[in-house]
Amino acid sequence: MERQAETRRLDDFQLRTGDALIVVDVQNDFLPGGKLAVTAGDEVVPALNEYQRRFVSRGLPIFATRDWHPTDHCSFTQRGGRWPAHCVAGTPGAEFAAGLLLPAAAVVISKATLPEAEAYSAFAGGDLAQRLRRAGVGRLFVGGLATDYCVLETVRDGLAEGFAVVLLVDAVRAVSADDGARAVAQMSALGAGLACLGEAR
């Protein structure tokens, strides 16, 4: 039976050494006007900036993922995939949102970089889990785009890798509102905590 999801304020989680923030795919092509726009995707940016400020102030690491596709990626409709061409490596659409204030020390994780390999999760096809463990990370706070795809898969894989995971519900947006709600319920049922900023401090 699916447990009731409860959203708590970030302060209730008491950020500490061993925590890391993962900012998922906040790229121009996923924002309004982009090639694969998420409705209101730009609304995650102010919240993520506040989360980043808090992590930076405590000396905690930030990881930022990005789709970094070749021109002939298998997910593109011209290759028989389900999505229009988007986030092609080196193009403006693949750049992080201009308003996203990533700190200089943020670690950028590029994914789905090979023509024949899809990668929704930040953990897919790379060494993110190993890098997190080497950094002494045990708990992940995850926000970004989109709730029902790359955020969901990143949270799912983070839990499967043995990390505690907290979904930042005020810093995610979904391709489909209904699918987004189902994704949040699924992440909660899998064991993810749910957090929001509450009053900024």
C-alpha positions as CSV (number, residue, x, y, z in Angstrom):
1,M,0.0,0.0,0.0
2,E,1.4,3.4,-1.0
3,R,2.3,5.5,2.1
4,Q,1.0,9.0,2.4
5,A,3.5,11.5,1.2
6,E,4.4,14.3,3.7
7,T,6.3,17.4,2.6
8,R,8.5,18.9,5.3
9,R,10.5,22.1,5.4
10,L,14.1,21.9,4.3
11,D,15.2,23.1,7.8
12,D,13.6,20.0,9.3
13,F,16.2,17.9,7.5
14,Q,19.1,19.7,9.2
15,L,21.7,19.9,6.4
16,R,25.0,18.3,7.4
17,T,28.3,17.0,6.2
18,G,27.5,14.1,3.8
19,D,24.7,15.9,2.0
20,A,24.8,16.9,-1.7
21,L,22.5,18.8,-4.0
22,I,21.8,17.4,-7.4
23,V,20.4,19.9,-10.0
24,V,18.8,17.9,-12.8
25,D,18.9,19.1,-16.4
26,V,17.9,22.8,-16.0
27,Q,18.8,23.5,-19.6
28,N,17.4,26.0,-22.1
29,D,15.7,23.3,-24.3
30,F,13.6,22.3,-21.3
31,L,12.5,25.8,-20.5
32,P,9.6,27.7,-22.1
33,G,10.6,28.4,-25.7
34,G,13.0,25.5,-25.9
35,K,12.8,22.5,-28.2
36,L,11.4,20.2,-25.5
37,A,9.9,22.7,-23.1
38,V,8.5,21.7,-19.7
39,T,5.5,23.9,-18.8
40,A,6.7,26.4,-16.2
41,G,10.1,24.8,-16.2
42,D,11.7,28.2,-15.6
43,E,9.9,28.4,-12.2
44,V,12.4,25.9,-10.7
45,V,15.3,28.4,-11.1
46,P,14.7,30.7,-8.2
47,A,14.0,27.8,-5.8
48,L,17.2,26.0,-7.0
49,N,19.2,29.2,-6.5
50,E,18.1,29.4,-2.9
51,Y,18.9,25.7,-2.3
52,Q,22.3,26.3,-3.9
53,R,22.9,29.2,-1.6
54,R,22.2,27.1,1.4
55,F,24.4,24.3,0.3
56,V,27.3,26.6,-0.6
57,S,27.0,28.4,2.8
58,R,27.5,25.1,4.5
59,G,30.4,24.0,2.2
60,L,28.3,21.1,0.8
61,P,28.8,19.8,-2.8
62,I,26.5,20.6,-5.7
63,F,26.3,18.4,-8.8
64,A,24.5,19.6,-12.0
65,T,23.4,17.1,-14.6
66,R,22.8,17.9,-18.3
67,D,21.7,16.1,-21.4
68,W,24.6,16.3,-23.8
69,H,23.4,14.6,-26.9
70,P,25.1,13.9,-30.1
71,T,23.2,15.1,-33.2
72,D,22.1,11.5,-34.0
73,H,21.0,10.5,-30.6
74,C,18.6,7.5,-30.4
75,S,16.0,9.4,-28.4
76,F,15.3,11.8,-31.3
77,T,12.3,11.3,-33.6
78,Q,14.5,11.2,-36.7
79,R,16.1,8.1,-35.2
80,G,12.8,6.5,-34.2
81,G,12.9,7.9,-30.7
82,R,10.1,9.7,-28.8
83,W,11.5,13.2,-28.5
84,P,12.4,16.1,-30.9
85,A,16.1,16.8,-31.2
86,H,17.1,18.7,-28.0
87,C,20.1,19.5,-25.8
88,V,22.6,18.8,-28.6
89,A,26.1,19.1,-27.2
90,G,27.6,22.5,-27.6
91,T,24.4,24.3,-28.8
92,P,22.6,27.1,-26.9
93,G,19.7,24.7,-26.1
94,A,22.1,22.5,-24.1
95,E,23.3,25.3,-22.0
96,F,22.2,25.7,-18.4
97,A,19.5,28.3,-17.8
98,A,21.0,31.8,-17.8
99,G,19.5,32.5,-14.4
100,L,20.7,29.3,-12.7
101,L,23.5,30.5,-10.4
102,L,25.7,27.4,-10.4
103,P,28.7,28.0,-8.2
104,A,32.2,27.6,-9.7
105,A,32.8,24.5,-7.7
106,A,29.7,22.7,-9.0
107,V,30.5,19.3,-10.6
108,V,28.8,19.0,-14.1
109,I,27.6,15.5,-15.1
110,S,27.0,15.0,-18.8
111,K,24.7,12.2,-19.7
112,A,23.2,10.5,-22.8
113,T,26.4,11.4,-24.7
114,L,26.5,8.3,-26.9
115,P,24.3,7.9,-30.0
116,E,22.8,4.5,-29.0
117,A,22.4,5.0,-25.3
118,E,19.5,6.7,-23.5
119,A,20.1,8.0,-20.0
120,Y,17.4,9.6,-18.0
121,S,19.0,9.1,-14.7
122,A,22.1,11.0,-13.6
123,F,23.5,7.6,-12.6
124,A,23.1,6.0,-16.0
125,G,26.2,5.1,-17.9
126,G,28.6,7.1,-15.7
127,D,30.5,7.1,-12.4
128,L,28.3,9.4,-10.3
129,A,27.7,6.9,-7.6
130,Q,31.4,6.3,-7.2
131,R,32.1,10.0,-7.2
132,L,29.5,10.7,-4.5
133,R,30.9,7.9,-2.3
134,R,34.5,9.2,-2.7
135,A,33.2,12.6,-1.6
136,G,31.6,11.0,1.5
137,V,28.1,11.7,0.4
138,G,25.3,9.7,1.9
139,R,22.2,11.8,1.3
140,L,21.0,13.5,-1.9
141,F,18.7,16.4,-2.3
142,V,17.3,16.4,-5.9
143,G,15.5,19.1,-7.9
144,G,15.2,20.1,-11.6
145,L,13.5,18.8,-14.7
146,A,11.5,16.9,-15.4
147,T,9.7,15.4,-12.4
148,D,8.2,12.5,-14.4
149,Y,11.4,11.6,-16.3
150,C,15.0,12.5,-15.4
151,V,14.2,13.5,-11.8
152,L,12.2,10.3,-11.2
153,E,14.9,8.1,-12.6
154,T,17.7,9.9,-10.7
155,V,15.8,9.5,-7.4
156,R,15.0,5.9,-8.2
157,D,18.6,5.0,-9.0
158,G,20.0,7.1,-6.1
159,L,17.8,5.0,-3.7
160,A,18.9,1.8,-5.4
161,E,22.5,2.8,-4.9
162,G,21.9,3.0,-1.2
163,F,21.8,6.8,-0.8
164,A,19.1,8.5,1.2
165,V,17.2,10.8,-1.1
166,V,15.1,13.9,-0.6
167,L,13.0,15.3,-3.4
168,L,12.8,19.1,-3.5
169,V,9.1,19.4,-4.5
170,D,9.1,23.2,-5.0
171,A,12.1,22.9,-7.4
172,V,10.7,20.4,-9.9
173,R,8.2,20.6,-12.8
174,A,6.7,17.8,-14.9
175,V,6.1,17.2,-18.6
176,S,2.6,16.1,-17.6
177,A,0.9,17.3,-14.4
178,D,-0.8,13.9,-13.8
179,D,2.4,12.0,-14.5
180,G,4.3,14.4,-12.2
181,A,1.9,13.7,-9.3
182,R,2.2,10.0,-9.9
183,A,6.0,10.3,-10.0
184,V,6.2,12.2,-6.7
185,A,3.9,9.5,-5.1
186,Q,6.2,6.8,-6.5
187,M,9.4,8.4,-5.3
188,S,7.8,8.8,-1.8
189,A,6.7,5.2,-1.8
190,L,10.2,4.1,-2.7
191,G,11.5,5.9,0.4
192,A,12.4,9.4,-0.8
193,G,11.7,12.2,1.6
194,L,9.9,15.3,0.4
195,A,11.0,18.8,1.2
196,C,10.3,22.4,0.3
197,L,12.0,25.7,1.3
198,G,9.3,27.0,3.6
199,E,10.4,30.5,4.6
200,A,13.8,31.4,3.1
201,R,16.5,32.1,5.6
